[in-house]
Every structure is written in structure tokens, then in C-alpha cells.
Amino acid sequence: MTSKGIIIIALGHPAYGQMAANLAASIRVNTPDLPIHLVWADEALNHLTDAKKALFHTMEECPYECYHRKDGKRVYIKAKTHLYDLTPFEETIFLDADTIICPRKPLSDLWDAFSHLDMTMENRARVNLAEIKPSDTYLWGSIPDIVSTFKITQGYLYGLHSEFIYWKQNERMRGFFDTVKDEFENPKMATVKFDGDMPDEFAFAIAMLKHNLYPHECPYIPLYWYLTDKRLGTSLEYVIANHYGYSVGGNATPDSVQRNYNRLASAYFRKLGMQYPYKVRPKRSYMAQRKVM
């Protein structure tokens, strides 16, 4: 098992394979020696040239059980709950396919920053369950329902963003991910739906409460996401000066965000002597299920 590397998941629509290739190109320029492993399924690779496939050091088709429920329902978001099983690395950073790395902050810096950690995850807020205030809210479910369902009155309920996750392969993390998988596979309460199913971030948040295992900082925002971070700054110069990456997650991507992402992708492809980076567009424009989210 290689000691350190990046894992990317691209499942379903060919756009995810194309965005994964853009992300891999950005990593190749930012940190050339860092291995990149791609997990893919269905049509994700259909539009990738051999040159784009070569941006990944290794590729693996996602096992059926990692993105289907027991009744056969296809749920791509489920694959994140299986990251511990899917990685070929001893220390892993997972990045969503619809992100791209910024040029000024080497990803290699993160391995030193995380050397004392078992895991961390992008997050922007948390609720202290021992001191719940009337103003406290949680995106994916009712806080009173969570307290009563799981009988948890201590600890922190994190507002997580699973587009960035770091972890080590060890027994503590194996147990943590086992709980994440169980919470997703066997829902204990109703949640707000994401793409027609339970959000993976809810399963991660409950596992954190059960294992008393949390991100190392709150907030921790290595990847800029316009929807939540525009109050801090919106220019590309601001983003690359303050963040490791740029996210184009979500259904509706503003024109300015598309331009910034496409500028970065084009610059990385030029540096690698490659042509035709994928030009990002709003997911609602090509994915029917996203139009109702």
C-alpha cells in the first residue's frame, strides 16, 4: 500500500469523469509526485481520451455494493461512506470530482499539518448538543429528533462538507467508517433528502458523535465554495491566495464561478501540454434529477 495519495470518485454522468480529469491535471501541476487514484462507475469515463485517463496513476471500477442499496437502488453518494475500503493508500485525502486545486498552496503541506491526526473533514459550523440554543439549526435534520433518536446529549453536531476528507488507515478509523456505513445503510430517522436519498454528511456527523472523533478545526475550509464563502471574497485572486482548492459543487453554478474554474483548468492543461479541458456548466443543465433539488 502506497503511503500517501489522493482518491477521487466519478460515478454516473460523463461530466464527473471530465471534472475528475481536470482535478487530476491540477494535482499533477500542484504536487507532481502525489499519486492519484480514481474510482469510477457507469458512464463516467465515456468521454475521456487516453491522455486524460493517463492523468490518474491508478483506476478501479467501483464495486456494485458501494453505490447500491440492498434493494438495488442506485445511490452514488453512498460510495463516500466506503472510502476506507476503496482507498489504496495508508493516508488519504478524498476530493470531490467537481473541485480543482489552486496553484499557490501545495497539497504536500497538508500531510505535515495532518501528521498528528487520524482524520479531519471540511466544515463550516457545529452545534454543541450540551448547550443547544433556540437559534441552532442543522441542514440535514431536526436537532431534537437527532437527540431523541440517538440518545446523544453531549458532543458536537458538525455541519460537514464531504468534498474534502483526510484519514489514516488504522483500527480507530476502520471502526469509524464502519459506523458511517451502518448509519447510511440502516437509517434511524428521517432526514432532508439529497439527490433522493440520505446525505452522506449526516452519516458522517452521527459517526463523529458516536466515536467522539471530530475535525481538527471549526471552521475548516480548505476548498472555497461560492455559495457559503462569497461573503469572504469572490475574486479568483482571493480564492487562490486563501484556499487549497475551488469547488463548483451544487446545482446552479454562477457565470463568474464557471469562468474562474475554467481559467484554472485551462492553465493547468497548458502547463501539461494538453488540450481540451472540460468546461464546467451547471449540473441542472444536464442532470434531470438536479432540477428538482
Salt bridges, closest charged atoms under 4 A:
ASP42 OD2 - ARG74 NH1 3.31
GLU60 OE1 - HIS37 NE2 3.26
ASP85 OD2 - HIS82 ND1 3.37
ASP85 OD2 - LYS181 NZ 2.94
ASP96 OD1 - LYS80 NZ 2.97
ASP98 OD2 - LYS283 NZ 2.76
ASP118 OD2 - ARG172 NH1 2.99
GLU122 OE2 - ARG124 NH1 3.00
ASP136 OD1 - LYS133 NZ 3.52
GLU171 OE2 - ARG174 NE 3.37
ASP178 OD1 - LYS181 NZ 3.50
ASP182 OD2 - LYS188 NZ 3.30
GLU183 OE1 - LYS188 NZ 3.42
GLU183 OE2 - LYS210 NZ 2.59
GLU185 OE1 - LYS78 NZ 2.62
ASP197 OD1 - ARG69 NH2 2.70
ASP197 OD2 - LYS73 NZ 2.85
GLU217 OE2 - HIS216 NE2 3.72
ASP229 OD2 - ARG124 NH2 2.75
GLU237 OE2 - ARG104 NH1 2.81
